[in-house]
Structure formats: C-alpha cells, structure tokens
Amino acid sequence: MANVQEELLKVNNLVMHYQTLRGPVKAVDRISFDLKKGEALGLVGESGCGKTSAMLSILRLLPSNARVINGEIIFEDRNLLKIPKKEFNRNIRWKKISVIFQGAMNALHPMIPVGEQITEAIMLHEHLNQKEASERAGKLLDLVGVGASRIGRYAHELSGGMKQRCMIAMSLASNPDLVIADEPTTALDVIISAQVLKMIKDLQRKLNISVIVVTHDLSMVAEICEKIAIMYAGKMVETGDIKKVFGEPKHPYTQGLIGAFPSVLGSKRVLKSIPGSPPDLLDPPRGCSFHPRCPYALEVCRKEEPGITKIEENWIVACHLYR
Amino acid sequence: MPENEAIFEVRNLRKYFSLKLGFLKALKGGSLLVRAVDNVSFKIGKGEIFGLVGESGCGKTTTGRVAIRLLDPTAGKIFFEGKEITSFPHEEMRKLRRLMQIIFQDPYESLNPRMSVFDAVSEPIRVQELEHEEDKITKMVNDNLLHMGLAPPEEFLYRFPHEISGGQRQRVAVARALVTNPEFLVADEPVSMLDASIRVEVSKLMLDLVKNRGISMLYITHDIALARYMCDRIGVMYLGEIVEQGSTESVLMEPLHPYTNALMLAVPVPDPTARRLKVVVKGEVANPVAPPSGCRFHPRCPKAQDICKTQKPELREIEPGRLVACHFPEGK
C-alpha cells in the first residue's frame, strides 16, 4: 500500500491556547505531524491531552476564547490558517475536510429526516439540484449500509449504529479528501462498534480518503490505522508507523499506555499502570511534562523540555532518553 | 468453584418493567413488559469474582441492582449466606447492607457534591452504627482511603468531589463501599468512566483489596478485555438471559455460544500485527419488549436452524462448570 504517496496534510509547530480567567491554557503546544493521501492516522491521548483541540484547530471550529498562537496547517500546499474564513467555510470544511462528530445520537437534527440533512449538506457544497442531491444522498446511504430506503427516516427511528452510519454518509457528502473522526464509536456496543470501524476502514480503502481517528482507545487505532500520534499534556510525545510504535514503543508514556490496555488475545499478561494523573494545563510541570509520572526521569527531564529525536524515517519521539 | 461455599446466589431471577402506554392504548387494555432480566441464575463463591458481560440493554445492570435489592425482583429468589433475602423487610435489609455494598459507574454522580470526602466515607459507618467514637471513625476512614491509594489521607479528607480528579473520586467511592467491611460487593462498570492509565491503577487496587479481604464480587462490565483480568468466572448476557457461563478463560478462549464468539471477534485488540476485527453477526439487538421467539439470538446468529426459531434452548451444563444455552454450541 505504501508506495510513493502524495502528502495531504502537514501540521507544523501548532500552538493553540484557550484564554481563561486563570490565564492561558496551553491546550496544543507545538505539535507537528503529517498525513499522506489514503492514510489513516490515530491521534491518541487521554482526556484533556489536547487531541480534540488539535482537531478543532484543523477544522477552524474553535470556540471564541481559543487562539492559534503559532504554527501552520498545510493542506494541499495551502496554509489553512491563512485562508479567509468565508472561503474556508465554503470550499474547505466539509468539501475537502469533513468530520464525524462524537456521539452521533446528538449530532443529527431530530425533526428533519436524515436523508434531507444529507441532501442539504450536498447542496451546500456541490452544484446539484434537489433531485440530484437527493439521489446522491440515497447512494451514500447505500454505501454505508443504511440503505436508500431509509432516506425519509427521522433520527429517533434509527438505532445508535444506524445514526452513526448516517453521520458517516454525511461526512462523505462532497467527496472529501480527509475525514476526521472524533471518537467515532463511543456509546456504541462492541459488535456495532466493530461494524462501524470496519466500514470506516473499507471506505478509506475504497475511496482512497485520508482519515484521522481521534480517540483514547489504543485498541481501535491498532485495528484500523497505519500511523499513530500520541499526545500528552498538549504535546506530541511520539509519532510513527503503527506496527513499529506498538512493537517497540520508545516514549515512556507510550510504553505505559500500551501496557495499560488489556487484550483478549494471547496469554494474560500483567497490566501496567502509570502512577499519578495528567497535569493541569494551566500550570504544567517544568521540563518534560511527563516527568512527574515517568519511571525513568533524569535530572535533565525536570529542567529542560525534550527536543525531537528521529528514531528512523517517519518515527519521532520527544524524550531525553533518546538524545 | 466449590458449590457448597456459595455465599451469594440468584435463582430464576426475573425483573420486568412495564412500559407506560398512551391513553388510548391503555384503554384498549393490555400492557407492554420489558423483560430486562429473564430467568437468570448464578452462584458466587466466597472470595470469588463473577463477571456479567454483555452489550448495553442486556440487563446486566438491572441484575446487579436486583441482586442487592435496590430493585425488587418480579420473580425468583435471592440467597445471601444461605438465607433467602428476597422478601426481607426494609429494616432487616438495612442491617444487611453493611455486608452488601455497591459501587456505581459514574463517580461524578454517585458522590454527593456537598459532602466532603470524610463525610462521604464516614457516612456508612454512622448509618450502620459501626462505631461511635470520632477518633476511631477517623481512623477507619483514613485506613480505607490509604488502601485505595489516596495518600496521605489527611490531604483528601476535607476536599469536596469537585476538587479531586475522576480517578480519585472513584477511589473514594470504592473506599466508601469497603469501609463497612462487606462480604459481597456489586461493582457496576466501576472504571468505565476513567482514562486508560487511571483505569488499570484503580482496577488493580480493587482486585488486590477484594482478593485480600476475601470479598465476593459481582463485576458488571461491557469491557470484555478488562473482565478477563478481573473475573474468575463470567456469565455472558443477551437480551435479559445468560447465554453462556463458565470460568473466564474457558468462556473467552473457547466460546461455545455463537454470541460469545461474535463478541470476542468484535473486540478490538491493542496489537496492530493481529488485526482481525470480524463481524460475523448482522443487525442489532432486538427489542426487549418483543424478544424473538425461540432462541433470542436466532435472527442474528450465523448458525441458526429451524429449531432455533421455535424452541428456546435451555441453559445446560456441557462440561462441569460450563453452561451454554444453544442448540448448536460451537465445536460440539
């Protein structure tokens, strides 16, 4: 699969702060990653690590108290942060970059039939008339396994899994190049969640779209992504090819996180836990933000923030142990 | 499990909820019943952890609540330490609650926001009148907080739930449940609201405490991978019924029921070299108001035959300690 692919998205040194009464919250602190066409990236971290903020920055859907302080988001050779708001809304968001929001249950309008909502999304971005758009909505519903016959159903007439499929159909409304899925299977049951994940993977391959899965669930990323990026306290601690990172995780936080996920396969290994809890982003620890929880913390970790170390092509880690 | 040592047992437990109908439908008569728990039986031995796993709406939480009589069963019997407690009057149940405790899923909702940690953990001691001297109460609270890894306890005593993290809240909830030295504990998804790194820590502490004190536990979860770490035996529930039961490793590694098998294949594994996500069943869980005839799983089952549509398979013992409710168990 991985022959020479063109680069689709490149995030460089992105910094985003939320202004609060108690001072700036450094939600996203100099993160960088890139994504090729047709590739699936898992953006992983625990709650409050900044993964959703990073995603909202790309989509320019940040709340009013958020400020992108620095960095660039290059998408198809253009810096998304420099594109005028109007043009971004019309030509980029949903047309080129779409999103599957968390909690499909609440993302659909309760009083408009799902098909109509999808039709609306198509008409907003494509030059199609009502009839053509409606036909396309039907095709999309077929594609995601809901079936065109359900085009007139309301959200409350559909199960959770079906609603999530409708959300996915809507995200594909105008053939985007990149789909960002924020916790696409929360609140879904095991079997339904497997169906949805499998569908996302199949669509990614079939339509050659790039996918960013934003989640706390390492198992989900292990199942469907080619690349992984792990965030901790607003920073990127490790990114790389998924098999390599899982095979030999470098950053102590990555090691801890992987060790903390129980598996139903293989022999029962001892689960490892990470002591302590994530820091307060209003007042993050000095040096490496993971040092208070790190079993290998050195003197330098308390003082200096670690730079980026390249382990090999497309595999980087931010840790003093690999200087 | 040695049968004679069963400390807790439910026999043919049923819990039906009636659905509120519209005025016209109610006039026509008849009522709709949700069969949340339908003929469920299991035993839990002393010091044993029995897990109930299944998807949402399968009745596992209701089973847990009926088990300690937070809800009254529609039918069936509940035994605790050899005594039938199904129809114990309120006053007797209250005394018994010292020995039977529950930990709820959401520590954001289960702790009173106006009670400090000390108030929350000491409340059961006062209600149960286990101790009257303040010094001793404080010591009991401190000890239990310490056991749950809240050290030093003095630092937490006078904090309120909003001043501590989610993981710490759940530790407080566990300490509160354990402060009365219960013999039997129901844990309803105790760590599902917590982050991955915190989840393991709290699970390990719980496991150690429960095992060290010889507490028996009913562990309710949808997370099968975690159930593997926590439970000695498990029961898999589907639409209000237990479809398979046995030791955790045997049920999960060699599932006999097609539903257990489907669940296992659908659980994502944290290993990219072992990608396998398979969906062997179609559709979604049926409506519990009108469950399918015969075997409730038959409309989704890849192995369903004609008999499955008409005849309900009994939960039968295939090997010692290994029960399955299926006409055509896997590999048999």
Boltz contact constraints between the chains, C-beta under 6 A:
constraints:
  - contact:
      token1: [A, 46]
      token2: [B, 195]
      max_distance: 6.0
  - contact:
      token1: [A, 47]
      token2: [B, 195]
      max_distance: 6.0
  - contact:
      token1: [A, 159]
      token2: [B, 284]
      max_distance: 6.0
  - contact:
      token1: [A, 161]
      token2: [B, 284]
      max_distance: 6.0
  - contact:
      token1: [A, 189]
      token2: [B, 55]
      max_distance: 6.0
  - contact:
      token1: [A, 189]
      token2: [B, 56]
      max_distance: 6.0
  - contact:
      token1: [A, 190]
      token2: [B, 263]
      max_distance: 6.0
  - contact:
      token1: [A, 190]
      token2: [B, 266]
      max_distance: 6.0
  - contact:
      token1: [A, 191]
      token2: [B, 266]
      max_distance: 6.0
  - contact:
      token1: [A, 194]
      token2: [B, 266]
      max_distance: 6.0
  - contact:
      token1: [A, 194]
      token2: [B, 277]
      max_distance: 6.0
  - contact:
      token1: [A, 194]
      token2: [B, 279]
      max_distance: 6.0
  - contact:
      token1: [A, 195]
      token2: [B, 279]
      max_distance: 6.0
  - contact:
      token1: [A, 198]
      token2: [B, 277]
      max_distance: 6.0
  - contact:
      token1: [A, 198]
      token2: [B, 279]
      max_distance: 6.0
  - contact:
      token1: [A, 218]
      token2: [B, 270]
      max_distance: 6.0
  - contact:
      token1: [A, 219]
      token2: [B, 268]
      max_distance: 6.0
  - contact:
      token1: [A, 219]
      token2: [B, 269]
      max_distance: 6.0
  - contact:
      token1: [A, 219]
      token2: [B, 270]
      max_distance: 6.0
  - contact:
      token1: [A, 220]
      token2: [B, 268]
      max_distance: 6.0
  - contact:
      token1: [A, 222]
      token2: [B, 270]
      max_distance: 6.0
  - contact:
      token1: [A, 222]
      token2: [B, 271]
      max_distance: 6.0
  - contact:
      token1: [A, 222]
      token2: [B, 272]
      max_distance: 6.0
  - contact:
      token1: [A, 223]
      token2: [B, 268]
      max_distance: 6.0
  - contact:
      token1: [A, 223]
      token2: [B, 275]
      max_distance: 6.0
  - contact:
      token1: [A, 223]
      token2: [B, 277]
      max_distance: 6.0
  - contact:
      token1: [A, 242]
      token2: [B, 272]
      max_distance: 6.0
  - contact:
      token1: [A, 243]
      token2: [B, 272]
      max_distance: 6.0
  - contact:
      token1: [A, 246]
      token2: [B, 272]
      max_distance: 6.0
  - contact:
      token1: [A, 260]
      token2: [B, 196]
      max_distance: 6.0
  - contact:
      token1: [A, 260]
      token2: [B, 197]
      max_distance: 6.0
  - contact:
      token1: [A, 260]
      token2: [B, 200]
      max_distance: 6.0
  - contact:
      token1: [A, 261]
      token2: [B, 270]
      max_distance: 6.0
  - contact:
      token1: [A, 262]
      token2: [B, 225]
      max_distance: 6.0
  - contact:
      token1: [A, 262]
      token2: [B, 226]
      max_distance: 6.0
  - contact:
      token1: [A, 262]
      token2: [B, 229]
      max_distance: 6.0
  - contact:
      token1: [A, 263]
      token2: [B, 225]
      max_distance: 6.0
  - contact:
      token1: [A, 263]
      token2: [B, 269]
      max_distance: 6.0
  - contact:
      token1: [A, 263]
      token2: [B, 270]
      max_distance: 6.0
  - contact:
      token1: [A, 264]
      token2: [B, 224]
      max_distance: 6.0
  - contact:
      token1: [A, 264]
      token2: [B, 225]
      max_distance: 6.0
  - contact:
      token1: [A, 264]
      token2: [B, 267]
      max_distance: 6.0
  - contact:
      token1: [A, 265]
      token2: [B, 269]
      max_distance: 6.0
  - contact:
      token1: [A, 265]
      token2: [B, 274]
      max_distance: 6.0
  - contact:
      token1: [A, 271]
      token2: [B, 200]
      max_distance: 6.0
  - contact:
      token1: [A, 273]
      token2: [B, 200]
      max_distance: 6.0
  - contact:
      token1: [A, 273]
      token2: [B, 201]
      max_distance: 6.0
  - contact:
      token1: [A, 274]
      token2: [B, 197]
      max_distance: 6.0
  - contact:
      token1: [A, 277]
      token2: [B, 165]
      max_distance: 6.0
  - contact:
      token1: [A, 277]
      token2: [B, 167]
      max_distance: 6.0
